Amino acid sequence: MPGRASSGPLAAYKNILIYIGEAYYLVNTFLASLAKACQDYRFKPKLLIVESYQQGHQLLTALAGEGVSWLNLVPVTPLDLAQEIWDRDPRAGDFQGIGPGQALFLVSEILDKMYSQSLLEYFSKLQGTDSLVDLLYGTLQELRMAGISSDQVKIESFVDEKKGRELKILLEEYEKTLEEEKLLDSAALYSRALDMLKKDKGSGRDNLYLLPEELDLDYLSFTFLDRLTREGRLVLPGEKVEGLSRTHDFYFKASPIPQGKSPFSWLFQLEGAPSFTGEKPEVFQAYGASCEVKEVFRRLKKDHIPVDQGVICYTRGEDYIPLLLALSSTLDIPLTFAGGLPVAFTRPGKLLLGLLYWIEDNYSLSTLYSLFAEGNLKVSTGTGLARLLRQAGIGWGRNRYLPSLEALKESFQERARRKEEEEGEGLKDYRDRKQEQVQELYQVLSFILDNIPHGKEDKTPFQELCRGLSRILEEYAPSGDSWEVAAQETLREHLEEIALSIGGEIPLGRAVKRLRETLGNLSAGASSPEPGHLHVASLRQGEWAYRPYTFVVGLDDGHFPGSGLQDPVLLEVERAFLSPHLKGRASLPQENIYQLNRLLATRKGKMTLSFPSYDPVEGRASFPTPLLLQVYRLVNNNPRADYSTFIKSLDRPAAYFPREENFSFSPEEWWGSQVLEEKRRGDLPRVRECYPGIDKGLLAEEYRQKEIFTIFDGKIQAATAPVDPRKNQRPLSATALEQLAACPYSYFLRFVLKIEPPEEEVFDPGTWLDPLSRGLLMHQIYAEYLRKISSNKPSPSQVPEADGDLLVEIAREFTEKTREEIPPPSLLVYEEEKMEILQGLEVFLRSEELLRQEGSIPLYLEVPFGLKGGPQDIKEAGLGREKPLEIKLPRGDKVALRGRIDRIDLVVPRETYRVLDFKTGGTYNYDEGKYLLEGRQIQHALYGLAAEVILQEKYPQARVEDAGYIFPTEKGEGQCFLHLQDRRQEALEALEKMIDLLSAGAFCPTDDQKRCNYCDYQAVCRYPSSVEGTKTKLSCQENLELQPWKELKEYE
């Protein structure tokens, strides 16, 4: 029965402070009950019933954030459970599911058919309008999800029997179409799944179904879940809401219900409510919704709230989503939307809707011009092509576009010829460029028009139209960010679905209008809260977003809780006559109040509630919703407070300019606040008191001036197992180890936190390749050259002859290939840098000659071990291993090493091997006289060891005698630093010191300022004061965490 109770272990929930394993977690009632279920039924398969997988992901993330393990817990939606049950039927493969888009078109077609057969009288005046289709589609789905079939619709139940008769016919035809075409909407799927459950009484016994009490269901979905889960379900209670009740019965009720622990559980039962405890919510008013949104962002800034710790819940998305999107874009603050972003705000959405308007407006040039000029098509230059469109003089009409563009192209060609004759070559490049743009525009429009089919008598084959629009999106929709990618995918999916709803030709105008209305209401990219993003959600969706800072906007009485107006199709009395399973509309305000009360009760953190006190469009005052008065009464323990008392307690409305200049978002705001507000300045103690972030920063600086090594200097107090390679078995690289030895703090940022500086492409008219790109190019040239001369030898032990012509040929080939990938700023710059590269090859040949004279010949190049390239890379190198190299440390622990050895040579006279690594820079950071250089030059030792192990897999007697670095460029002067590999034990001891440093969680900055000159992290490490601070910490004997680094410095 509805509101069904559940018994079980939930009786134990007395508090929301729960104990799991060895830790306590403070969460709300629902999360506590979910965590307890995960603990009590750890090894039993558990299915968590959720409204969407996004909601399920949020719940699992919230559990993980509380340190709760959710083994064997899988979120699933009721509809997917129904699909799973139905798929067991042998007939399931003959049926096809349909979504709302396709179902909407079916209703539209049925209404057209009824109208043509004179079966519409009551609704005839609205026939042909989109509003009628939308209204009746909604009514139809309500009836079906309430379990009402056409034969249960009694005409006498309606106030006007004409309406009842027409609704009955519509429902009959819809059911008939589904049956004949073997289609399944949601209601049909639930019904068939229920039939399957009646036959298979054992379904669901193997799982424990976790049902949130907050889950709002329809009659059919509730009945399905009730039947499926009756053998093993656990209803998870939500926050108790005193004084209010839910307005429908289709939910699962927990029993016993835990006592409400949130103060907001008593919002509507103030008599007897406990005194308000905890952080009080803030309430503010604003001059309109725009100022309200600005004030939210100012408060984020003022309170130093990370954006990914906040959620904004709105009462009406149509007003607040555009405002939030515009301001966040201006401030460069990323957002996630629980309900997705309306596609109309994205360029793919603007392109598709614009094309539909274009067709509807008889292919008006002005509409298409805007699409090009606003950058809604993926072309070489939108504004340039838009100008050409205007020059073509098209005006309107589908058939005028291509001929007009042909004429424009011919006119450019003619003008170019005349100009060449009259003025020579002066404007030739410009004319050529224009002709190329005209050709591009012609190709774009040819493609678009070819994919918009146009039949006879102004009709269009509907399926071809949908799929043609999809191809246009695929070809020309911009996809600059994730929103645009999601919007394109969503639109194309719906076009494909809608294409299946109608066969044959229909009037083009009706098809376009129906598509525009259907697709224009779509949203894309619905997302759970993501790191680094401010989350935006409706009141219902916000209930599942567990973040410590919650803002609720739009709480004016004109919009919340809304009105309980009659449904325009099914009146309340008709609903009551038809079925008790139909939800009433009069109770909608009460539902909204209950929902917001429940949202407030679930919040564990700071809340801010707001309302616009003025409507700038209407030019009149707005007033707060009565619920805000209740909040005031509750928080102040004053049940008798009235509106005047509440309004007086509020600060003056937030306006376009901030009261404090520091919270301006633009120079204009700053000047406005200066003019309108009196400037106030305070001394340092008051600044620290007012701004906790500054206080903490100053406190950190005070600690950094002391000798003791603290968390403000790079000390990690958390468990260090995740960064200790002896425990996590993650392979190390020589590059990472050398960075650790040089500066533990930069290692921490790059390899632990995975923070990398943003890659900014800065245009430099005088430079083509940056050092990294040039280094990569030189490596490719060296490796290809050495491969070719080595492959031409009669035997592996023969020293190859140098071939300068071959080297230049290879260099030219690779340089040209790089030019295609990275266009140079000009031909002059390209030729200059190419010449530098070719000249530098002479140094490479000289260094190779010295090696050749010694009898050192390249045997293997770019030898991988432990890298992702796998067998293919090993095959190309002729040697290598897929798995990382395991290295045993002096104290017996083991670590894994991965990398790529540039070059392994065979030293013919001594029949030993040599490892060389190309360095295309200078020798500044290397010292031929030092073996390890305090760990900053450990690569040669590790690669020498790795090469020997790999070689011995093929040549058991192989021995690497020396290893080092070769500098084959002008900057490196062709030098070669070699180190005998007879001090490996020393290298392993140094390696162990580095690992000990990781285990100690000591990530202090370097103590040598010279190492900071080319560091990517200067901006975040307080350079140069951080260097001096490290010297102070190293001199203090009490800082035992730094001992491994001190000992590492002894390895020269």
Residue pairs with C-beta under 8 A, 6 or more apart in sequence:
2 222
2 248
2 249
2 250
2 251
3 249
3 251
3 252
3 253
4 226
4 235
4 252
4 253
5 235
5 253
5 254
5 255
6 211
6 233
6 234
6 235
6 252
6 253
6 254
6 255
7 255
8 234
9 36
9 37
9 40
9 234
10 33
10 36
10 234
10 235
10 236
10 237
10 254
10 255
10 256
10 258
11 256
12 36
13 29
13 32
13 33
13 36
13 237
13 258
14 258
14 259
15 261
16 26
16 27
16 28
16 29
16 32
16 258
16 261
17 24
17 25
17 26
18 24
18 25
18 27
18 32
18 35
18 36
20 35
20 36
20 39
20 67
20 68
21 39
23 67
25 32
25 35
25 66
25 67
25 68
26 604
27 35
27 62
27 66
27 604
28 239
28 262
28 546
28 601
28 602
28 603
28 604
29 237
29 238
29 239
29 240
29 258
29 260
29 261
29 262
30 212
30 213
30 214
30 236
30 237
30 238
30 239
30 602
31 59
31 62
31 63
31 66
31 546
33 236
33 237
33 254
33 258
34 48
34 59
34 63
34 210
34 236
35 63
35 66
35 68
37 46
37 208
37 210
37 234
37 236
38 46
38 63
38 68
38 69
38 70
38 71
38 73
39 68
41 72
41 208
41 234
42 69
42 71
42 72
43 71
43 72
44 72
44 207
44 208
45 72
45 74
45 206
45 207
45 208
46 72
46 73
46 74
46 207
46 208
46 209
46 210
47 74
47 75
47 76
47 81
47 207
47 208
47 209
47 210
48 56
48 59
48 73
48 74
48 75
48 76
48 210
48 212
49 76
49 77
49 78
49 81
49 209
49 210
49 211
49 212
49 215
49 225
49 229
50 56
50 59
50 75
50 76
50 77
50 212
50 215
51 77
51 215
51 216
52 77
52 526
53 75
53 77
54 338
54 526
54 527
54 528
55 75
55 528
55 541
55 544
56 75
56 76
57 75
57 528
58 528
58 529
58 544
58 545
58 546
59 75
59 544
60 70
60 73
60 75
61 528
61 529
61 546
62 546
63 70
64 70
65 546
73 210
78 190
78 217
78 221
78 224
78 225
79 186
79 189
79 190
79 221
81 193
81 224
81 225
81 228
82 189
82 190
82 192
82 193
82 221
82 224
83 97
83 189
83 193
85 193
85 196
85 197
85 203
85 228
86 92
86 184
86 189
86 192
86 193
86 196
88 196
88 200
89 192
89 196
94 182
95 182
95 183
95 184
96 182
96 183
96 184
96 500
97 183
97 184
97 185
97 189
98 106
98 183
98 184
98 185
98 497
98 500
98 501
99 494
99 497
101 494
101 497
101 498
101 501
101 518
102 183
102 497
102 498
102 500
102 501
103 137
103 141
103 185
103 501
104 133
104 134
104 137
104 501
104 518
105 498
105 501
105 502
105 514
105 518
106 174
106 177
106 183
106 501
107 133
107 136
107 137
107 140
107 170
107 174
108 133
108 514
109 501
109 502
110 170
110 173
110 174
110 177
111 120
111 123
111 127
111 132
111 133
111 136
111 170
113 173
114 120
114 166
114 169
114 170
114 173
115 124
115 127
115 128
119 166
119 169
120 127
120 166
121 162
121 166
122 160
122 162
122 163
122 165
122 166
123 132
123 136
123 163
123 166
126 132
128 510
130 513
130 514
130 517
133 514
134 517
135 568
135 569
136 167
136 170
136 569
138 569
139 167
139 567
139 569
139 570
140 170
140 171
140 174
141 185
141 186
141 187
142 570
142 582
142 583
143 153
143 167
143 171
143 578
143 582
144 171
144 185
144 187
144 188
144 220
145 186
145 187
145 190
145 218
145 219
145 220
145 221
146 218
146 219
146 220
146 578
146 579
146 581
146 582
147 191
147 219
147 220
147 223
147 579
147 581
148 578
148 579
148 581
148 582
149 171
149 175
150 168
150 171
150 172
150 175
152 578
152 579
153 164
153 167
153 168
153 171
153 578
154 164
154 577
154 578
155 161
155 164
155 165
155 168
156 164
157 164
157 574
157 577
157 578
158 164
158 167
158 574
158 577
159 571
159 573
159 574
163 569
167 569
177 183
178 184
178 185
178 188
184 192
187 220
190 220
190 221
190 223
190 224
191 220
193 224
194 220
194 223
194 224
194 227
196 203
197 203
197 204
197 224
197 227
197 228
198 227
203 228
204 228
204 229
204 230
204 231
204 232
205 231
205 232
207 232
208 232
208 233
208 234
209 225
209 228
209 229
209 232
209 233
209 234
210 233
210 234
210 236
211 225
211 229
211 233
211 234
211 235
211 236
211 252
212 235
212 236
212 238
213 235
213 236
213 237
213 238
213 251
213 252
213 253
213 254
214 238
214 251
214 543
214 598
215 251
215 252
216 248
216 250
216 251
217 225
217 250
217 251
218 250
219 250
219 581
221 250
222 250
222 251
222 252
225 252
226 252
233 252
235 252
235 253
235 254
235 255
236 254
237 254
237 257
237 258
238 254
238 598
238 601
238 602
239 260
239 261
239 262
239 264
239 265
239 598
239 601
239 602
240 257
240 258
240 259
240 260
240 265
240 601
241 260
241 265
241 267
241 268
241 594
241 597
241 598
241 601
242 260
242 265
242 266
242 267
242 268
242 269
242 273
243 266
243 267
243 268
243 269
244 268
244 590
244 593
244 594
244 597
245 594
246 591
246 594
247 583
247 584
247 587
247 590
247 591
247 594
248 583
248 587
248 591
250 581
260 266
260 601
262 600
262 601
262 602
262 603
263 273
263 274
263 276
263 277
263 278
263 634
263 635
264 597
264 600
264 601
264 603
264 634
265 601
266 272
266 273
266 274
266 634
267 597
267 600
267 601
267 627
267 630
267 631
267 634
268 593
268 597
268 630
270 630
270 633
270 634
270 639
271 639
273 634
275 637
276 634
276 635
276 636
276 637
279 605
279 606
280 635
281 600
281 606
281 607
281 608
281 609
281 631
281 635
282 606
282 607
282 608
282 609
283 608
283 609
283 610
283 628
283 631
283 632
283 650
284 295
284 608
284 609
284 610
284 650
284 651
284 653
284 654
285 610
285 611
285 612
285 613
285 624
285 650
285 651
285 653
285 654
286 292
286 294
286 295
286 610
286 611
286 612
286 613
286 653
286 654
286 655
287 612
287 613
287 614
287 616
287 653
287 654
287 655
287 656
288 612
288 614
288 615
288 616
289 319
289 320
289 323
289 553
289 554
289 612
290 323
290 616
291 612
291 653
291 654
291 655
291 656
292 553
292 554
292 610
292 611
292 612
292 654
293 320
293 323
293 324
293 327
293 553
294 327
294 654
294 656
294 665
295 610
295 654
296 312
296 551
296 553
296 608
296 610
297 327
297 328
297 331
297 333
297 665
298 654
298 658
298 663
298 665
299 305
299 551
299 608
300 307
300 310
300 534
300 549
301 663
302 660
302 663
303 549
303 606
304 691
304 692
304 693
305 549
307 333
307 334
307 532
307 533
307 534
308 529
308 530
308 531
308 532
308 533
308 534
308 535
308 547
309 547
309 548
309 549
310 534
310 535
310 547
310 549
310 550
310 551
311 529
311 534
311 535
311 536
311 537
311 542
311 545
311 547
311 549
311 550
311 551
312 320
312 324
312 534
312 535
312 536
312 537
312 551
312 552
312 553
313 537
313 538
313 539
313 541
313 542
313 550
313 551
313 552
313 553
313 599
314 320
314 321
314 324
314 536
314 537
314 538
314 539
314 552
314 553
314 554
315 539
315 552
315 553
315 554
315 555
315 559
315 560
316 554
316 559
317 339
317 538
319 554
319 559
320 536
320 553
320 554
321 337
321 341
321 342
321 345
321 536
322 345
324 335
324 536
325 335
325 341
325 345
327 665
328 334
328 335
328 534
330 665
331 665
333 534
334 532
334 533
334 534
335 533
335 534
335 535
335 536
336 527
336 528
336 529
336 530
336 533
336 534
336 535
336 536
337 523
337 525
337 526
337 527
337 536
337 537
338 526
338 527
338 528
338 535
338 536
338 537
338 538
338 541
338 542
338 545
339 523
339 526
339 537
339 538
339 541
340 486
340 490
340 523
340 524
340 525
340 526
340 527
341 483
341 486
341 487
341 523
341 524
341 525
342 349
342 521
342 522
342 523
343 349
343 352
343 353
343 487
343 490
343 491
343 519
343 520
343 522
343 523
343 524
344 350
344 353
344 520
345 483
346 483
346 484
346 487
346 524
347 375
347 376
347 477
347 478
347 480
347 484
347 487
348 473
348 477
348 478
348 479
348 484
348 487
348 488
348 491
349 487
349 491
349 519
349 520
349 522
349 524
350 371
350 374
350 376
351 371
351 376
351 377
351 472
351 473
351 476
351 477
351 478
352 469
352 472
352 473
352 477
352 491
352 519
353 516
353 519
353 520
354 367
354 368
354 370
354 371
354 376
355 371
355 448
355 452
355 469
355 472
356 512
356 515
356 516
356 519
357 367
357 516
358 364
358 367
358 368
358 371
359 452
359 508
359 512
360 509
360 512
360 513
360 516
361 367
361 396
362 396
362 397
362 398
363 396
363 397
363 398
363 400
363 401
364 396
365 389
365 390
365 394
365 395
365 396
368 389
369 386
369 389
369 390
370 376
371 377
372 379
372 382
372 383
372 385
372 386
372 389
373 382
373 383
373 386
374 382
375 382
375 478
376 382
376 478
377 444
377 476
377 477
377 478
378 475
378 476
378 477
378 478
378 479
379 385
379 440
379 441
379 444
379 476
380 437
380 440
381 437
384 437
385 437
385 440
385 441
385 444
388 408
388 434
388 437
388 438
388 441
389 441
391 408
392 401
392 404
392 405
392 407
392 408
393 404
394 400
394 401
394 404
398 449
398 454
401 445
401 449
402 442
402 445
402 446
402 449
405 438
405 441
405 442
405 445
406 442
408 438
409 435
409 438
409 439
409 442
412 431
412 434
412 435
412 438
413 435
415 431
416 427
416 428
416 431
416 432
416 435
419 426
419 427
419 428
419 431
420 428
444 476
447 472
447 475
447 476
448 472
448 476
450 468
451 468
451 469
451 471
451 472
452 460
452 465
452 468
452 469
452 472
453 460
453 461
453 464
453 465
453 468
454 460
454 508
455 461
455 505
455 508
458 507
458 508
458 509
459 505
459 506
459 507
459 508
460 505
460 506
460 507
460 508
460 511
461 504
461 505
462 499
462 502
462 503
462 504
462 505
462 506
462 511
463 499
463 500
463 502
463 503
465 508
465 511
465 515
466 495
466 496
466 498
466 499
466 515
467 495
467 496
467 499
469 495
469 515
470 491
470 492
470 495
470 496
473 488
473 491
473 492
473 495
474 488
474 492
477 484
477 488
478 484
479 485
479 488
482 525
483 524
483 525
486 524
486 525
487 524
487 525
489 524
490 522
490 523
490 524
490 525
491 519
491 522
491 524
494 518
494 519
494 522
495 515
495 519
498 515
498 518
527 533
528 545
529 535
529 545
529 547
535 545
535 547
537 545
539 552
539 592
539 595
539 596
539 599
540 595
542 550
542 552
542 599
543 595
543 598
543 599
543 602
546 604
547 605
548 604
548 605
548 606
549 605
549 606
549 608
550 603
550 605
550 606
550 607
550 608
551 607
551 608
551 609
551 610
552 596
552 599
552 600
552 607
552 608
552 609
552 610
553 610
553 611
554 560
554 610
554 611
554 612
555 609
555 610
555 611
555 624
555 625
555 627
555 628
556 611
556 612
556 613
556 622
556 623
556 624
556 625
557 622
557 623
557 624
557 625
557 626
558 615
558 622
558 623
560 592
560 596
560 625
560 627
561 588
561 589
561 590
561 592
561 593
561 596
561 625
561 627
562 588
562 589
562 592
563 588
563 589
564 585
564 586
564 587
564 588
564 589
564 590
565 585
566 572
566 585
566 586
567 575
567 585
570 578
570 582
572 584
572 585
572 586
575 582
575 583
575 584
575 585
576 582
576 584
593 627
596 627
597 627
600 607
600 631
609 628
609 631
611 622
611 623
611 624
611 625
611 628
612 622
613 621
613 622
613 623
613 624
613 653
614 620
614 621
614 622
614 653
615 621
615 622
624 643
624 646
624 647
628 646
629 641
629 642
629 643
629 646
632 638
632 641
632 645
632 646
632 649
633 639
633 640
633 641
638 645
656 669
656 672
657 664
657 669
657 672
657 673
657 676
657 677
658 664
658 669
658 673
659 673
659 677
660 673
660 677
661 670
661 673
661 674
661 677
661 679
664 670
664 672
664 673
682 690
687 694
688 694
688 695
688 698
689 695
700 712
703 710
703 712
703 713
704 710
704 712
704 713
704 1022
704 1025
704 1029
705 1029
707 1032
707 1033
707 1035
707 1036
707 1038
707 1039
708 1033
708 1036
708 1038
708 1039
709 715
709 1002
709 1004
709 1033
709 1036
709 1039
709 1041
709 1042
711 717
713 1004
713 1029
713 1030
713 1033
714 744
714 745
714 748
714 1002
714 1003
714 1004
714 1005
715 1001
715 1002
715 1003
715 1004
715 1041
716 723
716 748
716 1001
716 1002
716 1003
717 1001
718 1001
720 998
720 999
720 1000
720 1001
721 727
721 728
722 728
723 752
723 998
723 1001
724 995
724 998
724 999
725 731
725 732
725 895
725 896
725 995
725 998
726 889
726 893
726 894
726 895
726 995
726 999
729 896
730 896
731 866
731 884
731 896
731 897
731 898
732 895
732 896
732 897
732 898
733 897
733 898
733 899
734 897
734 899
734 938
734 939
734 942
734 943
735 939
736 747
736 750
736 751
737 935
737 938
737 939
737 942
737 991
737 994
738 935
738 936
738 937
738 938
738 939
739 746
739 747
739 750
739 751
740 747
740 751
740 935
740 994
740 997
740 998
741 934
741 935
741 936
741 938
741 994
741 1048
742 935
742 936
742 1006
742 1011
743 1005
743 1006
743 1011
743 1012
743 1015
744 997
744 1002
744 1003
744 1004
744 1005
744 1006
744 1045
745 1003
745 1004
745 1005
745 1006
745 1017
745 1021
745 1026
746 1005
746 1006
746 1015
746 1016
746 1017
746 1021
747 1003
748 1003
749 755
749 1017
749 1020
750 756
750 1016
750 1017
752 1003
755 1017
756 1016
757 1016
757 1017
763 825
764 825
765 825
765 826
765 829
766 825
766 829
767 825
767 829
767 833
768 822
768 824
768 825
768 829
768 830
768 833
769 777
769 818
769 822
769 833
771 920
771 921
773 818
773 822
774 833
774 837
774 920
775 920
775 921
777 814
777 815
777 818
777 837
778 837
778 840
778 918
778 920
778 968
778 969
779 902
779 918
779 920
780 814
781 807
781 810
781 811
781 814
781 837
781 841
782 844
782 918
782 968
783 861
783 862
783 902
784 810
784 814
785 803
785 806
785 807
785 810
786 858
786 861
786 903
787 861
788 806
788 810
789 800
789 801
789 802
789 803
789 806
790 800
790 857
790 858
790 859
792 800
793 800
796 857
796 859
796 906
797 857
797 906
797 908
798 857
799 852
799 855
799 857
799 908
800 852
800 857
800 858
802 845
802 848
802 849
802 852
804 841
804 845
807 841
807 844
807 845
808 838
808 841
811 837
811 838
811 841
812 834
812 838
815 834
815 837
819 830
824 830
824 833
839 970
840 969
840 970
843 968
843 969
843 970
843 972
843 973
843 974
844 968
844 969
844 974
846 974
847 966
847 967
847 968
847 974
847 975
847 976
848 968
850 974
850 976
851 857
851 905
851 966
851 976
854 907
854 909
855 907
855 908
855 909
855 910
856 905
856 906
856 907
856 908
856 914
857 905
857 906
857 908
858 903
858 904
858 905
859 904
859 905
859 906
859 913
860 877
860 878
860 879
860 901
860 903
860 904
861 877
861 902
861 903
861 904
862 873
862 876
862 877
862 900
862 901
862 902
863 877
863 879
863 880
863 900
863 901
863 904
863 947
863 950
864 873
864 874
864 877
864 880
864 881
864 899
864 900
865 880
865 881
865 883
865 884
865 885
865 897
865 898
865 899
865 900
865 901
865 946
865 950
866 881
866 882
866 883
866 884
866 885
866 896
866 897
866 898
866 899
867 873
867 898
867 899
867 900
870 882
871 882
873 880
874 880
874 881
874 882
879 904
879 950
879 951
879 954
880 950
881 950
881 953
884 896
884 897
884 898
885 896
885 897
885 898
885 945
885 946
885 949
885 950
886 894
886 895
886 896
886 897
887 894
887 895
887 896
887 897
887 942
887 945
887 988
887 991
888 894
888 988
889 895
889 988
889 991
889 992
889 995
890 985
890 988
890 989
890 992
891 992
893 992
893 995
895 991
895 995
897 942
897 946
899 942
899 943
899 946
901 915
901 917
901 943
901 946
901 947
902 916
902 917
902 918
903 915
903 916
903 917
903 918
903 966
904 913
904 914
904 915
904 916
904 947
904 951
905 913
905 914
905 915
905 916
906 912
906 913
906 914
907 913
907 914
907 961
910 961
912 959
912 960
912 961
912 962
913 947
913 948
913 951
913 958
913 959
913 960
913 961
914 960
914 961
914 962
914 963
914 978
915 940
915 943
915 944
915 947
915 960
915 962
915 963
915 964
916 963
916 964
916 965
916 966
916 976
917 939
917 940
917 943
917 964
917 965
917 966
918 965
918 966
918 968
919 926
919 965
919 966
919 967
919 972
920 967
920 968
920 969
920 971
920 972
921 967
921 969
921 971
921 972
922 967
922 971
922 972
923 967
923 972
923 973
923 975
923 977
925 936
925 937
926 933
926 937
926 965
926 977
927 933
927 937
927 977
928 975
928 977
928 978
930 937
930 1052
931 937
931 941
931 979
931 983
931 986
931 987
931 1051
931 1052
932 938
932 941
932 986
932 987
932 990
932 1051
932 1052
933 1052
934 1048
934 1049
934 1050
934 1051
934 1052
935 990
935 991
935 993
935 994
935 1048
935 1051
938 987
938 990
938 991
940 963
940 964
940 965
940 979
941 963
941 979
941 981
941 983
941 984
941 987
942 987
942 991
943 963
944 960
944 962
944 963
944 981
944 984
945 960
945 981
945 984
945 987
947 960
947 963
948 958
948 959
948 960
948 981
951 958
951 960
952 958
960 981
961 980
961 981
962 978
962 979
962 980
962 981
963 978
963 979
963 981
964 976
964 977
964 978
964 979
965 976
965 977
966 972
966 974
966 975
966 976
966 977
967 973
967 974
967 975
967 976
967 977
968 974
986 1051
989 1051
990 1048
990 1051
993 1044
993 1045
993 1047
993 1048
993 1051
994 1044
994 1048
996 1044
997 1044
997 1045
997 1048
1000 1040
1000 1041
1000 1042
1000 1043
1000 1044
1001 1041
1002 1041
1002 1042
1002 1044
1002 1045
1004 1030
1004 1033
1004 1042
1004 1045
1005 1021
1005 1022
1005 1023
1005 1026
1005 1027
1005 1029
1005 1030
1006 1012
1006 1027
1006 1030
1007 1027
1007 1030
1007 1031
1007 1034
1008 1027
1009 1023
1009 1024
1009 1027
1012 1018
1012 1021
1012 1023
1012 1024
1012 1027
1015 1021
1015 1023
1022 1029
1033 1039
1033 1042
1034 1042
1034 1045
1034 1046
